[in-house]
């Protein structure tokens, strides 16, 4: 849901040999770009609109609504986009936080096209996300917290059964080489040294990291509690902890806080 965190990781993927395409969205508050394919974003926006929401909605969408979408006119449009972008034998990367909530639509299309999905989930402290959304989009803190919970919980829920890796945004900024080697190992790739140095020198700018929060500073709300459960899982490669009963209880409690 938070674009700057996922943008940093997406921009780093070519360092591993992943093609993220050439067309990327940018705007005045982020001239370097969000590294989102505009057609992918357009489709996701139309999907959310068809579901009765937009990126700021944190109400749940019923699963039967995704079945209806797969039978709608949007499905062939999305199918054609995937077919064009993901050529057979290619290694592609697509990023859009909205996709966190729309995987029940995209997964069947990828299966039909024999596209193997691997999911990278970027974790950033919810307080930093809230501050960023307040400054950029005028979203109040409580609403931003609810969005963080909804996007995070549904990304984890809808990616179950897929190869997936949880990546800490802060650790990516603080120790990029180590984190990219971790991502490379997960994907079965290697870090290109030349591309890595270009990435660090030309893109990785600590000055763009405007909001930093590392601790709770006292009582924690539901988003911060869930973050505390997830942060230890950004070490190593094991994904079985994402299925643990303890984490499932934490995810359930976080979602219950939205009711």
Secondary structure, 3 states (H helix, E strand, C coil): CCHHHHHHHHHHHHHHCCECCCCCCCECCECCCCCCCHHHHHHHHHHHHHCCCCCCCCCCCCHHHHHHHHCCHHHHHHHHHHHHHCCCCCCECCCCHHHHHCHHHHHHHHHHCCCCCEEEEEECCHHHHHHHHHHHHCCCHHHHHHHHHHHHHHHHHHCCCCEEEEEEHHHHHHCHHHHHHHHHHHHCCCCCHHHHHHHHHHCCCHHHCCCCCCCCCCCCCHHHHHHHHHHHHHCCCCCHHHHCHHHHHHHHHHHHCCC
